[in-house]
Each structure stands twice: as structure tokens, then as C-alpha cells.
Amino acid sequence: MNLSVGIDLGSTTTKALILGEDGEVLGRGITNSRSNYKVACDVALCEAMINVRFALLSAALERAGAA
């Protein structure tokens, strides 16, 4: 599965977005930038990746009829 990641690094908040192969939004993350842009990017990206994992797990459970 190919994914695309976009990060919007702002002075107040940092947002991350993960898109699937068809351009569908799979995960989102947001955090305060806290004047430490490296940490803000890491936190937002980690949050988005966790969001993707839960979305993929939920979809797999639905396909299996367990949702």
C-alpha cells in the first residue's frame, strides 16, 4: 500500500494528513507547535499514523463481519 503524507507546519498548530493510493484520507493528526517544529512534526505524524492503524483495523473488522 502506497501512502502520501502531508504536514502543515504553522506557528500555532502543526497538522499531518495521510492519504491512501486513491487520495482518500486515512489519518489526521494535529498538535500545538510549541516553538519546537521538529517535535511538533513528529507528534502530528505519529498521531496521524495511529489514526490510520485504527481506520485500517476497523475496515478489516467490518469486512470480517466482526464490527
C-alpha positions as CSV (number, residue, x, y, z in Angstrom):
1,M,0.0,0.0,0.0
2,N,1.4,3.4,-1.0
3,L,0.7,6.3,1.2
4,S,1.3,10.0,0.9
5,V,2.0,12.3,3.9
6,G,1.5,16.0,4.1
7,I,2.5,18.2,7.0
8,D,1.3,21.8,7.6
9,L,3.8,23.4,10.0
10,G,2.3,26.5,11.4
11,S,3.4,28.9,14.2
12,T,0.4,27.8,16.4
13,T,-0.5,24.3,15.2
14,T,1.0,21.6,13.1
15,K,-1.2,19.2,11.2
16,A,-0.4,15.9,9.4
17,L,-2.5,14.2,6.8
18,I,-2.1,10.7,5.4
19,L,-3.7,9.8,2.1
20,G,-4.2,6.4,0.5
21,E,-3.5,5.3,-3.0
22,D,-6.8,6.7,-4.3
23,G,-6.4,10.0,-2.5
24,E,-8.7,9.1,0.4
25,V,-7.9,10.5,3.8
26,L,-6.8,7.7,6.0
27,G,-5.4,9.6,9.0
28,R,-5.1,13.0,10.6
29,G,-3.0,14.4,13.4
30,I,-2.8,17.8,15.0
31,T,-0.7,19.3,17.8
32,N,0.5,22.7,19.1
33,S,3.7,23.7,17.5
34,R,5.2,24.8,20.9
35,S,8.1,26.6,19.1
36,N,9.8,23.2,18.6
37,Y,8.9,22.4,15.0
38,K,10.7,19.0,14.8
39,V,8.8,17.7,17.9
40,A,5.6,19.2,16.5
41,C,6.0,17.4,13.2
42,D,6.9,14.1,14.9
43,V,3.8,14.3,17.2
44,A,1.4,15.2,14.5
45,L,2.7,12.5,12.2
46,C,2.6,9.9,15.0
47,E,-1.0,10.8,15.8
48,A,-1.9,10.5,12.1
49,M,-0.2,7.1,11.8
50,I,-2.1,5.8,14.9
51,N,-5.3,7.2,13.3
52,V,-4.5,5.2,10.1
53,R,-3.9,2.0,12.0
54,F,-7.3,2.2,13.8
55,A,-9.0,3.0,10.5
56,L,-7.5,0.0,8.7
57,L,-8.3,-2.2,11.7
58,S,-11.9,-1.0,11.7
59,A,-12.2,-1.7,8.0
60,A,-10.7,-5.2,8.3
61,L,-13.1,-6.0,11.2
62,E,-16.1,-4.8,9.1
63,R,-15.0,-7.0,6.2
64,A,-14.8,-9.9,8.5
65,G,-18.2,-9.2,9.9
66,A,-17.0,-8.6,13.4
67,A,-17.8,-4.9,13.6
